[in-house]
Amino acid sequence: MSDNSPLTDLENLENLHGYLGTTPPPGKLPPRGERFWVDRPAQLSHAVNLLKQSGVVAVDAEFTQVRSRSQGDVVSNIPRLALLQLAIEKHCFVVDALRLADLSPLMDVLGNPEIAVLLHGAGADMRVMAERELRVAHYYDLEATCRSIFGQHESSLAAMLQRAFGYHLDKSLQRTDWTRRPLPPAMVAYAARDAEVTLALYHWLDLHYHAILQLHEMNGEVDLVAHWIEPFLRGNATLSPEMAIAEAKAQGQIVNRAQVIADCRAALVMVKHPMRRNRLLRLIADLSLTQLTGDLLPLLQAPTSDERAASARALGRLSAQSAIEPISALLTDPVLDVRKAAQTALRNLLTKEPRQTRPAPARAADGTRSWVVENTQSSNDDDNGWKSRLRSIIDA
């Protein structure tokens, strides 16, 4: 076999960086609109009145970590909102969150389900806004959207602006002190620009990747899934999957394993958000639900890269031999994350040792829980075995 074979690509996957697919032609950033510094209640009211007239509002936050000492001399860093930038067509408002003690008027915008809030990396900004009682009702996370298309290493705002507009985003002031007052004009402009370009990026994504963008819409709608599954989809489960099922059985929510399989199969139909689907696929693999192999195979061709990668990982962990050939096709996927996931899955599938089923927990009369941990150490066989098997599959 020559050095240019697909197998060689697999073995040297770490040298294949970045997105290898096509990209739509770069667009043109719109002209800069008016920028307004907002540090008085009357100015905030005027800003809200204008913002409410738009169906989409791009939001970006600047905050600083404040060191706080609690009882017991425990020191923690608490994020403190310093600025909140809100951009619509032709206008951008930079709100001084330090001077304005009452930001509640902004809830007419952020809490309005008819207005889509645009965030790039929603997690941190939403957490720091929540500290000021600002909660977003309807939003898109553009960073997660870009990750679904181009992969996690290509999804930063700077990388996406270069791709979408050929625009170099200066991040030199990213870690500056946003609590200083007065803020120099350069820092105000820097803050406003991030919200403005987030709005422009949304329109570019909506034009070229509308279907994937819509998968990332969060509007408060609840997925109709089994009660025991939901904590795993939110990512805040406090129990292991096995323990959650044991608890659900004790409460009469689950009768047998067949119901567990049916609940997960129904969730695969209902859940659309990529992150929640990824967590569902991980749950299915954790529970060794091999009966769902046929349901997972089509997901290897899903439109989002994170779902293709997650389904490959899940099928690899489920030892689904029928998935070897379709997963091998992902070795040439345009997204690096998917290629890496395919490599890991194939290594799992082409080893001789079957995947060990996770032991079910036991609960004693006093309420304590225990597991029987078996020796799952596999022999360290010469990996030429899986290489030769993969070579025969690819060359077939």
C-alpha positions as CSV (number, residue, x, y, z in Angstrom):
1,M,0.0,0.0,0.0
2,S,1.4,3.4,-0.9
3,D,2.1,6.2,1.5
4,N,-0.7,8.2,0.0
5,S,-3.4,5.7,1.0
6,P,-6.4,6.7,3.2
7,L,-4.8,4.6,6.0
8,T,-1.8,6.8,6.0
9,D,-4.1,9.8,6.4
10,L,-5.7,8.1,9.4
11,E,-2.3,7.4,11.0
12,N,-1.2,11.0,10.4
13,L,-4.5,12.6,11.2
14,E,-3.0,15.0,13.8
15,N,-1.1,16.7,10.9
16,L,-4.4,17.5,9.1
17,H,-5.5,20.7,10.7
18,G,-8.5,22.9,10.1
19,Y,-11.5,22.9,7.8
20,L,-10.9,21.3,4.4
21,G,-14.2,22.0,2.8
22,T,-15.5,24.8,0.7
23,T,-16.6,28.2,1.9
24,P,-19.1,30.6,0.3
25,P,-17.6,33.8,-1.2
26,P,-16.8,36.4,1.5
27,G,-19.4,39.1,2.0
28,K,-19.0,42.8,2.7
29,L,-19.3,44.3,6.1
30,P,-22.0,46.9,6.2
31,P,-21.1,50.5,6.9
32,R,-20.6,51.4,10.6
33,G,-23.8,52.9,12.1
34,E,-24.1,55.4,14.9
35,R,-22.7,54.6,18.3
36,F,-24.2,55.8,21.6
37,W,-22.7,55.8,25.0
38,V,-25.5,55.1,27.6
39,D,-24.9,55.9,31.2
40,R,-28.1,57.6,32.3
41,P,-31.6,56.2,32.8
42,A,-33.1,58.5,30.1
43,Q,-30.5,57.4,27.6
44,L,-31.3,53.8,28.4
45,S,-35.0,54.3,27.9
46,H,-34.3,55.9,24.5
47,A,-32.1,53.0,23.6
48,V,-34.7,50.4,24.6
49,N,-37.4,52.2,22.5
50,L,-35.2,51.9,19.4
51,L,-34.0,48.3,20.1
52,K,-37.6,47.1,20.5
53,Q,-38.3,48.0,16.9
54,S,-35.8,45.4,15.6
55,G,-36.5,41.7,15.3
56,V,-32.8,40.8,16.0
57,V,-30.4,42.4,18.4
58,A,-26.7,41.5,18.7
59,V,-25.4,41.5,22.2
60,D,-21.9,41.4,23.6
61,A,-20.7,41.8,27.2
62,E,-17.5,43.1,28.7
63,F,-16.9,42.1,32.3
64,T,-14.1,41.8,34.8
65,Q,-13.3,39.3,37.6
66,V,-13.8,40.8,41.0
67,R,-12.0,39.1,43.9
68,S,-14.3,38.4,46.8
69,R,-13.5,37.1,50.3
70,S,-16.3,35.1,52.0
71,Q,-16.6,33.5,55.4
72,G,-13.7,31.2,56.1
73,D,-11.3,33.4,54.1
74,V,-12.3,31.7,50.9
75,V,-11.3,33.9,47.9
76,S,-13.3,33.6,44.7
77,N,-13.5,35.5,41.4
78,I,-16.9,36.8,40.6
79,P,-17.6,38.2,37.2
80,R,-18.9,41.7,37.2
81,L,-20.7,43.2,34.2
82,A,-18.9,46.4,33.1
83,L,-20.4,47.1,29.6
84,L,-23.3,45.7,27.6
85,Q,-23.2,46.4,23.9
86,L,-26.4,46.0,21.8
87,A,-26.4,46.4,18.0
88,I,-29.1,46.7,15.5
89,E,-29.0,48.0,11.9
90,K,-27.4,51.4,11.9
91,H,-27.2,51.8,15.7
92,C,-25.1,50.4,18.5
93,F,-25.6,51.2,22.2
94,V,-22.8,50.8,24.7
95,V,-24.4,50.6,28.1
96,D,-22.4,51.5,31.2
97,A,-23.4,48.7,33.5
98,L,-21.3,50.1,36.4
99,R,-22.9,53.5,36.5
100,L,-26.5,52.3,35.8
101,A,-27.7,50.5,38.9
102,D,-31.0,49.5,37.3
103,L,-30.7,47.6,34.0
104,S,-34.3,46.2,34.2
105,P,-35.6,48.3,31.2
106,L,-33.4,46.1,29.0
107,M,-35.7,43.2,29.8
108,D,-38.2,44.7,27.3
109,V,-35.6,43.6,24.7
110,L,-33.7,40.7,26.2
111,G,-36.8,39.1,27.7
112,N,-39.0,39.6,24.7
113,P,-39.7,36.2,23.0
114,E,-40.4,38.1,19.7
115,I,-36.8,39.5,19.6
116,A,-33.9,37.1,18.7
117,V,-30.8,38.0,20.7
118,L,-27.5,37.1,18.9
119,L,-24.6,36.0,21.0
120,H,-21.2,34.6,20.0
121,G,-20.3,32.2,22.9
122,A,-23.6,32.6,24.8
123,G,-22.5,30.8,28.1
124,A,-20.3,33.4,29.7
125,D,-22.2,36.5,28.6
126,M,-25.6,35.0,29.7
127,R,-24.1,34.1,33.1
128,V,-22.7,37.5,33.8
129,M,-26.0,39.1,32.6
130,A,-28.0,36.9,34.9
131,E,-26.0,38.4,37.8
132,R,-27.8,41.6,37.0
133,E,-31.2,39.9,36.6
134,L,-31.0,40.0,32.8
135,R,-32.3,36.8,31.3
136,V,-32.6,36.1,27.6
137,A,-35.8,34.6,26.3
138,H,-34.9,33.9,22.7
139,Y,-31.4,33.6,21.3
140,Y,-28.9,32.1,18.8
141,D,-25.4,31.2,19.8
142,L,-23.4,32.0,16.7
143,E,-20.2,30.4,18.1
144,A,-22.0,27.1,18.5
145,T,-23.5,27.5,15.0
146,C,-20.1,28.0,13.5
147,R,-18.7,25.1,15.4
148,S,-21.4,22.9,13.8
149,I,-20.3,23.9,10.4
150,F,-16.5,24.4,10.5
151,G,-15.4,22.7,13.8
152,Q,-14.4,23.9,17.2
153,H,-11.0,25.3,16.1
154,E,-12.6,27.5,13.4
155,S,-15.5,29.0,15.3
156,S,-14.1,32.0,17.1
157,L,-15.4,35.4,16.2
158,A,-12.0,36.4,14.8
159,A,-11.7,33.2,12.6
160,M,-15.3,33.6,11.4
161,L,-14.9,37.2,10.4
162,Q,-11.8,36.4,8.4
163,R,-13.7,33.6,6.7
164,A,-17.0,35.4,6.1
165,F,-15.7,38.9,5.3
166,G,-11.9,38.7,5.0
167,Y,-11.8,41.0,8.0
168,H,-9.1,41.0,10.6
169,L,-10.5,41.4,14.1
170,D,-8.2,43.2,16.5
171,K,-8.5,41.5,20.0
172,S,-5.6,43.5,21.6
173,L,-8.0,45.1,24.2
174,Q,-9.8,41.9,25.1
175,R,-8.2,41.6,28.5
176,T,-8.1,45.3,29.4
177,D,-9.6,46.8,32.5
178,W,-13.3,47.6,31.6
179,T,-14.0,49.1,35.0
180,R,-11.9,52.2,34.4
181,R,-13.8,55.4,33.9
182,P,-13.9,57.4,31.8
183,L,-13.3,54.8,29.1
184,P,-11.1,56.1,26.3
185,P,-12.9,56.4,22.9
186,A,-10.8,53.6,21.5
187,M,-12.1,51.2,24.1
188,V,-15.7,52.2,23.5
189,A,-15.3,51.7,19.8
190,Y,-13.6,48.3,20.4
191,A,-16.6,47.2,22.5
192,A,-19.2,48.4,20.1
193,R,-17.5,46.8,17.1
194,D,-17.8,43.2,18.5
195,A,-21.6,43.6,18.7
196,E,-21.8,45.2,15.2
197,V,-19.8,42.4,13.6
198,T,-21.8,39.7,15.4
199,L,-24.9,41.1,13.7
200,A,-23.2,41.0,10.3
201,L,-22.0,37.5,10.9
202,Y,-25.6,36.4,11.7
203,H,-26.8,37.7,8.4
204,W,-24.0,35.9,6.5
205,L,-24.8,32.6,8.3
206,D,-28.5,33.0,7.7
207,L,-27.8,33.5,4.0
208,H,-25.5,30.5,3.5
209,Y,-26.3,28.1,6.4
210,H,-29.9,28.9,7.3
211,A,-30.9,25.3,8.2
212,I,-28.0,24.8,10.6
213,L,-28.5,28.3,12.1
214,Q,-32.1,27.4,12.9
215,L,-31.1,24.2,14.7
216,H,-29.3,26.5,17.2
217,E,-32.4,28.6,18.0
218,M,-33.2,28.6,21.7
219,N,-36.7,30.0,22.3
220,G,-37.8,28.4,25.5
221,E,-39.6,25.5,23.9
222,V,-39.3,22.2,25.8
223,D,-38.4,18.9,24.2
224,L,-40.9,16.2,25.1
225,V,-38.5,13.6,26.5
226,A,-38.7,11.2,29.4
227,H,-38.3,12.9,32.7
228,W,-35.2,10.9,33.6
229,I,-33.4,11.9,30.4
230,E,-33.8,15.7,30.6
231,P,-31.0,16.3,33.2
232,F,-28.5,14.6,30.9
233,L,-29.6,16.8,28.0
234,R,-29.1,19.9,30.1
235,G,-25.7,18.7,31.2
236,N,-26.5,19.1,34.9
237,A,-27.3,15.5,35.9
238,T,-26.2,14.7,39.5
239,L,-26.5,11.0,39.1
240,S,-24.8,8.5,36.8
241,P,-27.0,7.2,33.9
242,E,-27.4,3.8,35.7
243,M,-28.3,5.4,39.0
244,A,-30.8,7.7,37.3
245,I,-32.5,4.7,35.8
246,A,-32.5,2.9,39.2
247,E,-34.1,6.0,40.8
248,A,-36.7,6.2,38.0
249,K,-37.5,2.5,38.4
250,A,-38.0,3.0,42.2
251,Q,-40.4,5.9,41.4
252,G,-42.3,3.8,38.9
253,Q,-41.2,5.9,35.9
254,I,-39.4,3.0,34.2
255,V,-40.6,-0.6,34.1
256,N,-37.8,-2.4,32.3
257,R,-34.8,-2.0,29.9
258,A,-37.2,-2.0,26.9
259,Q,-38.7,1.2,28.2
260,V,-35.2,2.8,28.5
261,I,-34.6,1.9,24.9
262,A,-38.0,3.3,23.8
263,D,-37.4,6.5,25.8
264,C,-34.1,7.1,24.1
265,R,-35.4,6.3,20.7
266,A,-38.3,8.8,21.2
267,A,-35.8,11.4,22.4
268,L,-33.7,11.0,19.2
269,V,-36.8,12.0,17.2
270,M,-37.8,15.0,19.5
271,V,-34.4,16.6,20.3
272,K,-33.1,18.8,17.5
273,H,-30.6,21.2,19.2
274,P,-27.1,19.9,18.3
275,M,-25.6,20.1,21.8
276,R,-28.6,18.3,23.4
277,R,-28.4,15.6,20.7
278,N,-24.7,15.1,21.4
279,R,-25.5,14.6,25.1
280,L,-28.2,12.2,24.2
281,L,-25.8,10.2,22.0
282,R,-23.3,10.0,24.8
283,L,-26.1,8.8,27.2
284,I,-27.0,6.0,24.7
285,A,-23.4,4.9,24.6
286,D,-23.0,5.1,28.3
287,L,-26.0,2.8,28.7
288,S,-24.7,0.4,26.0
289,L,-28.0,0.5,24.1
290,T,-26.8,-1.5,21.1
291,Q,-30.4,-1.9,20.1
292,L,-30.3,1.7,18.8
293,T,-27.4,1.1,16.5
294,G,-29.7,1.3,13.5
295,D,-31.1,4.6,14.7
296,L,-27.6,6.1,15.0
297,L,-26.2,5.0,11.7
298,P,-28.0,7.7,9.6
299,L,-26.6,10.4,11.9
300,L,-23.1,9.8,10.5
301,Q,-24.3,11.9,7.6
302,A,-26.0,14.6,9.7
303,P,-25.7,18.2,8.5
304,T,-23.8,19.3,11.7
305,S,-20.2,18.3,12.2
306,D,-20.7,17.9,16.0
307,E,-23.5,15.4,15.4
308,R,-21.5,13.4,12.9
309,A,-18.6,13.3,15.4
310,A,-20.8,12.3,18.3
311,S,-22.6,9.6,16.4
312,A,-19.2,8.1,15.3
313,R,-18.0,8.1,18.9
314,A,-21.2,6.5,20.1
315,L,-21.2,3.8,17.5
316,G,-17.5,3.1,18.3
317,R,-18.3,2.7,22.0
318,L,-21.3,0.4,21.1
319,S,-18.9,-1.9,19.2
320,A,-21.2,-1.5,16.2
321,Q,-19.4,-3.5,13.5
322,S,-21.9,-2.5,10.9
323,A,-20.7,1.1,11.3
324,I,-17.1,0.4,10.3
325,E,-17.6,1.2,6.6
326,P,-19.7,4.4,7.0
327,I,-17.4,5.7,9.8
328,S,-14.4,5.1,7.5
329,A,-16.0,7.5,5.0
330,L,-15.7,10.2,7.7
331,L,-11.9,10.0,7.6
332,T,-12.1,12.5,4.7
333,D,-14.8,14.7,6.3
334,P,-14.0,18.4,5.8
335,V,-14.1,19.0,9.6
336,L,-11.1,18.0,11.8
337,D,-13.3,17.2,14.8
338,V,-15.2,14.6,12.7
339,R,-12.0,13.1,11.3
340,K,-10.6,12.7,14.8
341,A,-13.8,11.2,16.1
342,A,-13.8,8.7,13.2
343,Q,-10.2,7.7,14.0
344,T,-11.1,7.1,17.6
345,A,-14.2,5.1,16.7
346,L,-12.4,2.9,14.2
347,R,-9.7,2.1,16.8
348,N,-12.4,1.0,19.2
349,L,-14.2,-1.0,16.5
350,L,-11.2,-2.8,15.1
351,T,-9.8,-4.1,18.4
352,K,-10.4,-7.6,19.5
353,E,-11.7,-6.8,22.9
354,P,-15.5,-6.1,23.1
355,R,-16.6,-3.1,25.0
356,Q,-17.3,-3.9,28.7
357,T,-20.9,-3.1,29.8
358,R,-21.0,-0.7,32.7
359,P,-22.1,-2.4,35.9
360,A,-25.5,-1.5,37.3
361,P,-25.4,0.2,40.7
362,A,-26.8,-1.4,43.8
363,R,-28.5,0.4,46.6
364,A,-28.3,-0.9,50.2
365,A,-31.1,-0.6,52.7
366,D,-29.4,2.4,54.4
367,G,-29.5,4.3,51.1
368,T,-25.8,3.9,50.2
369,R,-24.9,3.0,46.7
370,S,-22.2,0.7,45.4
371,W,-20.9,-0.7,42.2
372,V,-19.0,-3.9,41.3
373,V,-15.9,-2.8,39.4
374,E,-14.6,-5.5,37.2
375,N,-11.1,-5.8,35.7
376,T,-11.6,-4.2,32.2
377,Q,-7.9,-4.0,31.3
378,S,-7.4,-5.3,27.8
379,S,-4.3,-6.9,26.5
380,N,-1.9,-4.6,24.6
381,D,-2.0,-6.4,21.3
382,D,0.1,-5.4,18.3
383,D,-2.0,-2.7,16.6
384,N,-1.1,-4.1,13.2
385,G,-4.3,-6.1,13.5
386,W,-6.6,-3.1,13.3
387,K,-4.5,-1.4,10.7
388,S,-4.6,-4.4,8.4
389,R,-8.4,-4.8,8.9
390,L,-8.9,-1.1,8.1
391,R,-6.6,-1.4,5.1
392,S,-8.8,-4.2,3.7
393,I,-12.0,-2.2,4.2
394,I,-10.6,0.9,2.5
395,D,-9.1,-0.9,-0.4
396,A,-12.2,-3.0,-1.0
